[in-house]
Amino acid sequence: MIENTRRLFLQTIAGLAALPMLSQSRWLSAASVERTMKIQELSGHEIRTLQLLSYQLFPHDELSADVYYELATSLAERAKKNQAIFILFQSGIQSLDKLDSSPWVDLLHEQQLDQLQQIEDTEFLKYMRNATIEFLYRDPRVWKKLEYAGPSIGFGGYINHGFNDIDWLP
């Protein structure tokens, strides 16, 4: 399965790299190039898996499920625009679902965490970690929920913004 996914990934990348050269050819119309580059959308199950996975990676009870859903749909939009990300998500979610007899989203919390440990060194999980960090911790709405004052660089640095905010030390 991994070899087939890798082969499909490499074929897709090679095909996408050749498209600019082919599109200049008089034998291919713009419509045929567009059809070749059409990227599929992630399914509802895959978006739900991305939502729950991002929560499992960075669980904040202060944040609603809507924040994680927005993150998942943002990732699905990335996958629409980038075939490599689409393949990465599909293969990663398939590998998660194949680790047990039930889909990953239907497992108990502890089982989900055990399975995430099994795939922690995969590109899929590394990408998900980075994308979740990027989305969550750059969002001022999330800062407010987590009681983070935001970056201090716009206020002259930490000395002028946050340094003397500690009220529990004498």
C-alpha positions as CSV (number, residue, x, y, z in Angstrom):
1,M,0.0,0.0,0.0
2,I,2.8,2.4,0.9
3,E,4.6,1.6,-2.3
4,N,1.5,2.3,-4.3
5,T,0.9,5.6,-2.5
6,R,4.5,6.6,-3.1
7,R,4.3,5.7,-6.8
8,L,1.1,7.7,-7.2
9,F,2.6,10.6,-5.4
10,L,5.7,10.6,-7.6
11,Q,3.7,10.2,-10.8
12,T,1.5,13.1,-9.8
13,I,4.5,15.3,-9.1
14,A,6.1,14.4,-12.4
15,G,2.9,15.0,-14.2
16,L,2.4,18.4,-12.6
17,A,6.0,19.4,-13.3
18,A,5.5,18.6,-17.0
19,L,2.2,20.5,-17.4
20,P,3.7,24.0,-18.0
21,M,5.7,22.6,-20.9
22,L,2.8,20.7,-22.3
23,S,0.4,23.6,-22.0
24,Q,2.5,25.6,-24.4
25,S,2.2,22.8,-26.9
26,R,-0.3,23.3,-29.7
27,W,-1.8,19.8,-29.2
28,L,-3.1,20.5,-25.7
29,S,-5.8,23.1,-25.1
30,A,-6.2,25.1,-21.9
31,A,-9.3,23.0,-21.0
32,S,-7.4,19.7,-21.2
33,V,-4.6,21.1,-19.0
34,E,-7.2,22.3,-16.5
35,R,-8.8,18.9,-16.4
36,T,-5.4,17.3,-15.8
37,M,-4.8,19.6,-12.9
38,K,-8.3,19.2,-11.3
39,I,-7.8,18.2,-7.7
40,Q,-10.4,16.1,-5.8
41,E,-11.9,17.3,-2.6
42,L,-11.5,15.6,0.8
43,S,-14.6,13.7,2.0
44,G,-16.6,14.6,5.1
45,H,-15.0,11.7,7.0
46,E,-11.5,13.0,6.1
47,I,-12.3,16.5,7.2
48,R,-13.8,15.1,10.5
49,T,-10.6,13.1,10.9
50,L,-8.4,16.2,10.4
51,Q,-10.6,18.1,12.9
52,L,-10.3,15.5,15.6
53,L,-6.6,14.9,14.9
54,S,-5.8,18.6,15.3
55,Y,-7.7,18.5,18.6
56,Q,-5.8,15.4,19.8
57,L,-2.5,17.1,18.9
58,F,-3.3,20.3,20.7
59,P,-6.3,19.9,23.0
60,H,-7.6,23.1,24.5
61,D,-10.9,22.7,26.3
62,E,-11.3,26.5,26.1
63,L,-11.6,26.3,22.3
64,S,-14.9,25.2,20.7
65,A,-15.1,22.4,18.2
66,D,-15.8,25.1,15.6
67,V,-12.2,26.3,15.8
68,Y,-10.9,22.9,15.0
69,Y,-13.5,22.4,12.3
70,E,-12.4,25.7,10.7
71,L,-8.8,24.5,10.9
72,A,-9.8,21.2,9.1
73,T,-11.7,23.0,6.4
74,S,-8.7,25.4,5.9
75,L,-6.5,22.3,5.4
76,A,-9.1,20.8,3.0
77,E,-8.8,24.0,1.0
78,R,-5.0,23.6,0.9
79,A,-5.5,20.1,-0.4
80,K,-7.8,21.3,-3.2
81,K,-5.0,23.5,-4.4
82,N,-2.1,21.2,-3.9
83,Q,-2.1,17.6,-5.2
84,A,0.8,16.6,-2.9
85,I,-1.0,17.7,0.2
86,F,-4.2,16.0,-1.0
87,I,-2.3,12.7,-1.4
88,L,-0.6,13.2,1.9
89,F,-3.9,13.7,3.7
90,Q,-5.6,10.8,2.0
91,S,-2.8,8.3,2.6
92,G,-2.3,9.5,6.2
93,I,-6.0,9.1,7.1
94,Q,-6.1,5.7,5.3
95,S,-3.2,4.5,7.3
96,L,-4.8,5.7,10.6
97,D,-8.1,4.0,9.7
98,K,-6.3,0.7,8.8
99,L,-4.6,0.4,12.2
100,D,-7.8,-0.9,13.8
101,S,-11.0,-2.5,12.6
102,S,-12.9,0.7,13.2
103,P,-12.3,4.1,11.7
104,W,-9.9,6.2,13.8
105,V,-12.5,8.8,14.6
106,D,-14.8,6.1,16.2
107,L,-12.1,4.9,18.6
108,L,-11.8,5.8,22.3
109,H,-9.5,8.6,23.2
110,E,-6.8,6.3,24.5
111,Q,-6.9,4.2,21.4
112,Q,-6.6,7.2,19.2
113,L,-3.5,8.4,21.2
114,D,-1.9,4.9,20.9
115,Q,-2.4,4.9,17.2
116,L,-1.0,8.4,16.9
117,Q,2.1,7.2,18.7
118,Q,2.5,4.5,16.1
119,I,2.6,7.0,13.2
120,E,4.4,9.9,15.0
121,D,7.3,9.9,12.6
122,T,5.3,10.0,9.4
123,E,5.2,13.0,7.1
124,F,1.5,13.2,7.6
125,L,1.6,13.7,11.3
126,K,4.5,16.1,11.1
127,Y,2.6,18.2,8.6
128,M,-0.5,18.1,10.8
129,R,1.5,19.2,13.8
130,N,3.0,22.2,12.0
131,A,-0.3,23.2,10.3
132,T,-2.2,23.0,13.6
133,I,0.4,25.1,15.3
134,E,0.3,27.6,12.5
135,F,-3.4,27.9,12.4
136,L,-4.2,27.9,16.1
137,Y,-1.5,30.0,17.6
138,R,-1.6,32.7,14.9
139,D,-5.3,33.4,15.4
140,P,-6.0,36.4,17.7
141,R,-9.4,34.8,18.6
142,V,-7.5,31.8,20.0
143,W,-5.2,34.1,21.9
144,K,-8.1,35.6,23.7
145,K,-9.6,32.3,24.7
146,L,-6.2,31.1,25.9
147,E,-5.5,34.4,27.7
148,Y,-2.4,35.2,25.7
149,A,-1.8,38.9,25.2
150,G,-0.3,38.4,21.8
151,P,3.2,39.2,20.5
152,S,5.1,42.0,22.2
153,I,7.1,43.2,19.3
154,G,4.5,45.8,18.3
155,F,4.7,47.3,21.8
156,G,8.5,47.7,21.9
157,G,9.3,44.2,23.1
158,Y,8.7,42.2,26.2
159,I,10.2,44.9,28.5
160,N,7.3,47.2,27.6
161,H,4.6,44.6,27.2
162,G,4.2,41.8,29.7
163,F,7.4,42.0,31.8
164,N,5.8,43.7,34.8
165,D,2.4,41.9,34.4
166,I,3.2,39.4,37.1
167,D,1.1,40.2,40.1
168,W,1.8,37.1,42.2
169,L,5.5,37.9,43.1
170,P,6.4,40.4,45.8
